[in-house]
Amino acid sequence: ALQDELIEAYGAAEVQRRLRELNAKAVVRKAFDTASERELYLLELQRPIVARHGFGGSAKGVGDAMVAFIPEEISKNSRVIKRNHQMESLLRADAQLRDSWGIAQQTSLRDVGYWRSPPCQRHPLVEREENRLIENCVVARVPRAGLLSTADTEALIVACRGGDVATASRL
């Protein structure tokens, strides 16, 4: 019901036209500015729909509605998956898909406010940026806190190789 109403709203000709317009702007302007404009536009569509289904008619209500679909018994339902794919397709409005967020990613964002990729065998081994929840339903790549800069890392290597405990401890 909720998903069906969102699909109907996202599929409206005017909504598709506006989403294509915002996608075109993203090529010219900073993608984050366009993302905010796009999110505000979609929020206006989503608020009354989620309110009809018992969630608050606000940005928090929209976020709560999204989180309601995270539990495994709901998110693994084939009809829910099919509708999610249909909504993603409509929201792209003919634009290429850049990211897709799975259940583990969504749960991590909800529970701790950030998500990191599982370890992999590529360089750099430690990601210098992470996906961070910066406002309701908006995720951005931000520098990770607590990492040494490249220069400090090189200095640490030199200090360790040279046995300079004082410098290594300071870094």
C-alpha positions as CSV (number, residue, x, y, z in Angstrom):
1,A,0.0,0.0,0.0
2,L,2.6,2.6,1.1
3,Q,5.1,1.4,-1.6
4,D,2.3,1.3,-4.2
5,E,1.3,4.9,-3.5
6,L,5.0,6.0,-3.7
7,I,5.4,4.2,-7.0
8,E,2.3,5.9,-8.4
9,A,3.6,9.3,-7.2
10,Y,7.1,8.7,-8.6
11,G,5.8,7.5,-11.9
12,A,3.7,10.7,-12.5
13,A,4.8,12.4,-15.7
14,E,5.5,15.7,-13.9
15,V,7.6,14.0,-11.3
16,Q,9.6,12.2,-13.9
17,R,10.1,15.4,-15.8
18,R,11.3,17.2,-12.7
19,L,13.7,14.3,-11.7
20,R,15.2,14.4,-15.2
21,E,15.7,18.1,-14.9
22,L,17.4,17.7,-11.5
23,N,19.6,14.9,-12.9
24,A,20.7,17.2,-15.7
25,K,21.6,19.9,-13.2
26,A,23.8,17.5,-11.3
27,V,26.0,17.2,-14.3
28,V,26.5,21.0,-14.4
29,R,26.4,21.9,-10.7
30,K,27.8,20.2,-7.6
31,A,26.0,16.9,-7.2
32,F,25.4,17.6,-3.4
33,D,23.5,20.9,-4.1
34,T,21.4,19.1,-6.6
35,A,20.9,16.1,-4.2
36,S,19.6,18.5,-1.6
37,E,17.2,20.1,-4.0
38,R,16.1,16.7,-5.2
39,E,15.6,15.5,-1.7
40,L,13.5,18.5,-0.8
41,Y,11.4,17.9,-3.9
42,L,10.8,14.3,-3.1
43,L,10.1,15.1,0.5
44,E,7.1,17.1,-0.6
45,L,5.8,14.1,-2.4
46,Q,6.6,11.6,0.3
47,R,5.3,13.5,3.4
48,P,1.6,13.2,2.8
49,I,1.9,9.6,1.6
50,V,3.7,8.4,4.7
51,A,1.4,10.4,6.9
52,R,-1.6,8.4,5.5
53,H,0.2,5.2,6.6
54,G,0.7,6.3,10.2
55,F,4.1,7.9,10.0
56,G,4.7,11.6,10.8
57,G,4.2,14.0,7.8
58,S,7.8,15.2,8.2
59,A,11.3,14.4,7.1
60,K,11.6,12.2,10.3
61,G,8.3,10.4,9.3
62,V,9.7,9.7,5.8
63,G,12.9,8.3,7.5
64,D,10.9,6.2,9.9
65,A,8.9,4.8,7.0
66,M,12.1,3.8,5.2
67,V,13.5,2.2,8.4
68,A,10.3,0.2,8.8
69,F,11.2,-1.7,5.7
70,I,14.7,-2.7,7.1
71,P,13.8,-5.8,9.3
72,E,14.8,-9.0,7.5
73,E,11.3,-10.5,7.5
74,I,10.1,-7.4,5.6
75,S,13.1,-6.6,3.4
76,K,13.5,-10.1,2.1
77,N,9.9,-10.4,1.0
78,S,9.9,-10.8,-2.8
79,R,7.0,-8.3,-3.3
80,V,8.8,-5.6,-1.2
81,I,12.1,-6.2,-3.1
82,K,10.2,-5.9,-6.5
83,R,8.6,-2.6,-5.4
84,N,11.9,-1.3,-4.0
85,H,13.5,-1.9,-7.4
86,Q,10.6,-0.3,-9.2
87,M,10.9,2.8,-7.0
88,E,14.6,3.0,-7.5
89,S,14.1,2.8,-11.2
90,L,11.5,5.6,-11.1
91,L,13.6,7.8,-8.9
92,R,16.6,7.5,-11.3
93,A,14.3,8.9,-14.0
94,D,16.5,7.5,-16.8
95,A,19.8,8.4,-15.0
96,Q,22.5,5.8,-14.4
97,L,22.4,4.1,-11.0
98,R,25.5,5.3,-9.0
99,D,24.9,3.5,-5.6
100,S,22.6,0.9,-4.2
101,W,22.2,0.4,-0.5
102,G,21.7,-3.1,0.9
103,I,20.0,-4.0,4.2
104,A,23.3,-4.2,6.1
105,Q,24.3,-0.7,4.9
106,Q,20.8,0.7,5.8
107,T,20.9,-0.9,9.2
108,S,24.3,0.4,10.0
109,L,23.3,3.9,9.0
110,R,20.2,3.7,11.2
111,D,22.0,2.2,14.2
112,V,25.4,4.0,14.3
113,G,25.1,6.8,11.7
114,Y,27.8,5.5,9.3
115,W,28.7,2.5,7.1
116,R,32.0,1.1,6.1
117,S,32.7,-1.4,3.3
118,P,33.9,-4.9,4.5
119,P,37.7,-5.4,4.3
120,C,39.0,-6.0,0.8
121,Q,42.3,-6.6,-0.9
122,R,43.0,-3.4,-2.6
123,H,44.9,-0.2,-1.9
124,P,44.3,1.7,0.3
125,L,43.6,-1.0,2.8
126,V,42.1,1.6,5.1
127,E,39.6,3.9,3.5
128,R,40.3,7.6,4.2
129,E,36.6,8.5,3.8
130,E,33.4,6.9,5.0
131,N,29.7,7.1,4.3
132,R,28.1,9.2,7.0
133,L,24.5,10.1,7.7
134,I,24.6,13.9,7.6
135,E,20.8,14.5,7.9
136,N,17.6,12.6,7.6
137,C,18.1,10.1,4.7
138,V,21.1,12.0,3.3
139,V,24.4,10.2,3.1
140,A,27.7,11.8,2.1
141,R,31.4,10.7,1.8
142,V,33.3,12.4,4.6
143,P,36.9,12.1,5.8
144,R,37.4,9.5,8.6
145,A,38.4,10.9,12.0
146,G,41.6,9.7,13.7
147,L,43.6,8.8,10.6
148,L,47.2,10.0,10.2
149,S,47.9,12.2,7.2
150,T,50.2,10.8,4.4
151,A,53.1,13.0,5.7
152,D,52.6,11.8,9.3
153,T,52.3,8.2,8.1
154,E,55.7,8.5,6.3
155,A,57.2,10.2,9.4
156,L,55.9,7.3,11.5
157,I,57.5,4.7,9.2
158,V,60.8,6.5,9.3
159,A,60.7,6.9,13.1
160,C,59.8,3.2,13.6
161,R,62.6,2.0,11.2
162,G,65.1,4.3,12.9
163,G,64.0,3.3,16.4
164,D,62.9,6.8,17.3
165,V,60.4,5.9,20.0
166,A,59.7,9.5,21.0
167,T,58.7,10.6,17.5
168,A,56.7,7.4,16.9
169,S,54.8,7.9,20.3
170,R,54.0,11.6,19.4
171,L,52.6,10.6,16.0
